[in-house]
């Protein structure tokens, strides 16, 4: 039976600051521009989680999207929504809060629990703005 991909979209709003603690404010401004504002800034993010697997013979589903949505919300969204990524999000502690790092961290939060649903994580896409998004497909 062929592998099928299915994607679930979720949304969250969060703030962050692109800045390295070991750099001066001037260096952070030079490298990260307005994204290094000392008070941070926010985005309305969109998150796409794509899983792959075979269709269940009885339901024709790759996975139950309600269960997938609950899992994404419990493991990721509740930790990010209306939070400061640099301060409030356990799985981002000690990491620069770039969209690239966020996508990788979300992958690590979801990979094993999605496997327990009987399918495999194929990709995580995080859209920070209408012009910028990152996709991660594992190591």
Wavefront OBJ file of the C-alpha trace (Angstrom):
o trace
v 0.000 0.000 0.000
v 1.396 3.469 -0.834
v 2.460 5.953 1.831
v 0.180 8.959 2.070
v 1.032 12.382 3.499
v -1.509 14.361 5.502
v -0.994 17.780 7.061
v -2.587 19.469 10.052
v -2.358 23.260 10.465
v -2.377 24.963 13.833
v -1.803 28.602 14.818
v -0.196 30.404 17.732
v 0.868 33.928 18.652
v 4.170 34.388 20.432
v 6.907 36.919 21.087
v 10.663 36.570 21.012
v 13.910 38.466 20.596
v 16.715 37.455 18.276
v 19.788 38.177 20.341
v 22.812 36.343 21.616
v 23.580 37.019 25.277
v 27.304 36.864 24.558
v 27.043 39.703 22.010
v 26.649 43.416 22.643
v 23.391 45.167 21.801
v 25.229 46.843 18.906
v 26.382 43.479 17.489
v 22.885 41.969 17.893
v 21.402 44.983 16.104
v 23.973 44.668 13.323
v 23.228 40.961 12.772
v 19.522 40.650 13.631
v 18.287 44.182 12.913
v 14.920 45.194 14.308
v 14.339 41.591 15.414
v 16.819 42.252 18.240
v 14.615 44.922 19.818
v 15.428 44.702 23.567
v 11.706 44.420 24.366
v 11.147 41.716 21.754
v 8.504 41.529 19.061
v 5.720 39.129 18.148
v 4.283 37.077 15.323
v 1.105 35.247 14.471
v 2.666 31.936 13.505
v 1.216 29.095 11.492
v 2.423 25.566 12.056
v 1.960 22.720 9.584
v 2.675 19.203 10.793
v 2.810 16.578 8.050
v 2.647 12.888 8.870
v 2.963 9.885 6.579
v 1.714 6.361 6.685
v -0.511 3.774 5.153
v -4.266 4.048 5.087
v -6.188 2.072 7.656
v -8.265 -0.514 5.792
v -11.354 0.207 7.872
v -11.342 4.011 8.004
v -9.068 4.872 5.065
v -7.318 7.338 7.405
v -3.558 7.645 7.793
v -4.259 8.855 11.325
v -7.114 10.351 13.306
v -6.721 14.109 12.748
v -8.546 14.907 15.991
v -5.959 12.927 17.942
v -3.142 14.522 15.958
v -4.524 17.993 16.675
v -4.805 17.242 20.417
v -1.249 15.938 20.462
v 0.112 19.046 18.681
v -1.806 21.300 21.048
v -0.669 19.462 24.181
v 2.980 19.079 23.164
v 3.538 22.377 21.329
v 0.783 24.983 21.045
v -0.084 25.290 24.737
v 3.601 25.994 25.447
v 3.919 28.646 22.719
v 0.585 30.440 22.363
v 0.682 33.932 23.879
v 4.078 33.211 25.410
v 7.573 34.626 25.166
v 9.549 31.930 23.343
v 12.809 33.009 25.000
v 11.430 32.871 28.553
v 8.334 30.663 28.770
v 8.918 27.707 26.451
v 10.774 24.776 28.052
v 11.776 23.128 24.773
v 13.394 26.384 23.552
v 15.477 27.110 26.661
v 19.084 27.890 25.810
v 18.358 28.175 22.084
v 18.274 31.250 19.900
v 14.583 31.655 19.046
v 15.016 31.683 15.276
v 12.288 30.081 13.209
v 14.829 27.453 12.136
v 15.520 26.444 15.748
v 11.807 26.537 16.553
v 10.995 24.135 13.702
v 13.681 21.683 14.848
v 12.538 21.882 18.484
v 8.911 21.258 17.490
v 10.034 18.222 15.461
v 11.725 16.791 18.558
v 8.593 17.395 20.638
v 6.368 15.572 18.155
v 8.390 12.792 16.544
v 7.945 10.044 19.185
v 4.308 10.847 20.121
v 3.303 10.837 16.443
v 4.959 7.456 15.999
v 2.744 6.215 18.846
v -0.275 7.214 16.710
v 0.813 4.638 14.127
v 2.325 6.967 11.545
v 5.578 8.874 11.076
v 6.410 12.553 11.246
v 7.329 13.711 7.745
v 7.770 17.461 8.175
v 7.281 20.525 10.312
v 6.700 23.891 8.671
v 6.659 27.078 10.727
v 5.505 30.259 9.033
v 6.644 33.341 10.936
v 5.338 35.964 8.505
v 3.515 35.830 5.196
v 6.931 36.020 3.532
v 9.054 33.768 5.771
v 8.676 30.101 6.613
v 10.957 27.220 7.561
v 10.527 23.513 6.858
v 12.299 20.733 8.708
v 12.201 17.057 7.748
v 14.416 15.495 10.399
v 18.081 14.662 10.519
l 1 2 3 4 5 6 7 8 9 10 11 12 13 14 15 16 17 18 19 20 21 22 23 24 25 26 27 28 29 30 31 32 33 34 35 36 37 38 39 40 41 42 43 44 45 46 47 48 49 50 51 52 53 54 55 56 57 58 59 60 61 62 63 64 65 66 67 68 69 70 71 72 73 74 75 76 77 78 79 80 81 82 83 84 85 86 87 88 89 90 91 92 93 94 95 96 97 98 99 100 101 102 103 104 105 106 107 108 109 110 111 112 113 114 115 116 117 118 119 120 121 122 123 124 125 126 127 128 129 130 131 132 133 134 135 136 137 138 139
